[in-house]
Amino acid sequence: MIPVVVDASALAALVFQEPESDRIGARLNGMTVAAPVLLKTELASVARKKARRHPADAARIFAALDLALDDRSGLVWHDVNAVDVAILAHATGMTVYDASYVWLSGLLGADLITLDARLTAATERLTAQT
C-alpha cells in the first residue's frame, strides 16, 4: 500500500479534535501514514500553545499528544535528507519545515495530507513541473 504523508496542520486537527478532524480522519483511515520526525516537535509546539490558551484543558491536550506520538499510533517516522530539504526550500521559497513534508512525499511517491493552503499550492506547482 502506498503511504500518505501527513503534516502538522492535518495531524494536529485530528489529534486535538479541531473542526477538520472528521475529514482528516476519513482521508487517513486505512492508510499507511508517514511523517518526518520533525512532526513530533511541531505537534508538541501546537500542544503547548493550546495548553497556554486553555490551561484547564492542559492535561487532556498533553494526553492527546502522548497518544499521537506513542509507538503504537501507527505513524511511520522518517528522517529527511537535510541538504535536499534545504535545496528544495531554497528553490521554492517554502520553509524548511514545509519542504520536509514535500520532500518526504516525493521520496515515497505519496500524497501529502495538509490543511495548509500555501503548502497545497506549492505541492501542486511542483507536481505540475514534473
C-alpha positions as CSV (number, residue, x, y, z in Angstrom):
1,M,0.0,0.0,0.0
2,I,1.3,3.5,-0.9
3,P,1.6,5.6,2.2
4,V,0.3,9.2,2.6
5,V,2.4,11.8,4.3
6,V,0.7,13.9,6.9
7,D,1.8,17.4,8.0
8,A,1.4,19.2,11.3
9,S,-1.8,21.1,10.3
10,A,-3.6,17.9,9.4
11,L,-2.4,15.7,12.3
12,A,-3.0,18.5,14.8
13,A,-6.6,18.8,13.6
14,L,-7.1,15.1,14.2
15,V,-5.2,14.8,17.5
16,F,-6.7,17.8,19.1
17,Q,-10.2,17.3,17.6
18,E,-10.3,20.5,15.6
19,P,-13.2,21.2,13.2
20,E,-11.5,19.4,10.3
21,S,-10.8,16.3,12.3
22,D,-13.5,14.2,10.7
23,R,-12.4,15.0,7.2
24,I,-8.7,14.3,8.0
25,G,-9.6,11.1,9.8
26,A,-11.6,9.9,6.8
27,R,-8.6,10.6,4.5
28,L,-6.2,8.7,6.7
29,N,-8.4,5.8,7.5
30,G,-6.9,2.6,6.3
31,M,-3.8,4.3,5.0
32,T,-0.2,3.9,6.0
33,V,0.6,7.3,7.4
34,A,4.2,8.6,7.2
35,A,5.7,11.7,8.6
36,P,9.1,13.3,9.0
37,V,10.4,13.1,12.6
38,L,10.1,16.9,12.6
39,L,6.3,16.4,13.1
40,K,6.8,15.3,16.7
41,T,8.3,18.7,17.6
42,E,5.7,20.6,15.6
43,L,2.8,18.7,17.4
44,A,4.5,19.4,20.7
45,S,4.5,23.1,19.8
46,V,0.8,23.1,18.9
47,A,0.1,21.3,22.2
48,R,2.0,23.9,24.2
49,K,0.2,26.8,22.5
50,K,-3.2,25.1,23.1
51,A,-2.4,24.4,26.8
52,R,-1.4,28.1,27.3
53,R,-4.6,29.3,25.7
54,H,-6.7,26.7,27.6
55,P,-4.9,25.9,30.9
56,A,-7.9,24.0,32.2
57,D,-7.6,21.6,29.3
58,A,-3.8,21.2,29.5
59,A,-3.9,17.6,30.9
60,R,-6.2,16.5,28.1
61,I,-4.1,18.2,25.5
62,F,-0.9,16.6,26.6
63,A,-2.5,13.2,26.9
64,A,-3.7,13.5,23.3
65,L,-0.2,14.5,22.3
66,D,1.3,11.5,24.1
67,L,-1.2,9.1,22.5
68,A,-0.4,10.6,19.0
69,L,3.3,10.1,19.4
70,D,3.1,6.7,21.0
71,D,4.9,3.9,19.1
72,R,1.5,2.2,18.8
73,S,0.0,5.1,16.9
74,G,0.8,3.5,13.6
75,L,2.7,6.5,12.3
76,V,5.8,5.6,10.3
77,W,8.5,8.1,11.1
78,H,11.2,9.1,8.6
79,D,14.4,11.1,8.7
80,V,14.7,13.5,5.9
81,N,17.8,14.5,4.0
82,A,18.6,17.9,5.4
83,V,20.6,19.1,2.4
84,D,17.9,18.0,-0.1
85,V,15.3,19.7,2.0
86,A,17.3,22.9,2.3
87,I,17.8,22.9,-1.5
88,L,14.1,22.4,-2.1
89,A,13.2,25.1,0.3
90,H,15.6,27.5,-1.3
91,A,14.4,26.7,-4.8
92,T,10.7,27.1,-4.0
93,G,10.6,29.7,-1.3
94,M,9.0,27.2,1.1
95,T,10.0,27.0,4.7
96,V,12.4,24.2,5.6
97,Y,9.6,22.7,7.7
98,D,7.2,22.6,4.7
99,A,9.9,21.4,2.4
100,S,10.5,18.4,4.7
101,Y,6.9,17.2,4.1
102,V,7.1,17.8,0.4
103,W,10.5,16.1,0.1
104,L,9.2,13.0,2.0
105,S,6.1,12.8,0.0
106,G,8.2,12.9,-3.2
107,L,10.6,10.3,-1.9
108,L,7.7,7.9,-1.0
109,G,5.6,8.8,-4.1
110,A,2.9,9.6,-1.6
111,D,0.1,12.2,-1.4
112,L,0.6,14.9,1.1
113,I,-2.3,15.5,3.5
114,T,-2.4,19.0,4.8
115,L,-4.8,21.8,5.7
116,D,-2.3,24.5,4.8
117,A,-3.5,26.2,1.6
118,R,0.0,27.6,0.7
119,L,1.6,24.1,1.1
120,T,-1.1,22.6,-1.0
121,A,-0.5,25.2,-3.7
122,A,3.3,24.7,-3.6
123,T,2.9,20.9,-3.9
124,E,0.6,21.3,-6.8
125,R,3.1,23.6,-8.6
126,L,5.9,21.1,-8.0
127,T,3.7,18.2,-9.2
128,A,2.8,20.1,-12.4
129,Q,6.5,20.7,-13.1
130,T,7.4,17.0,-13.1
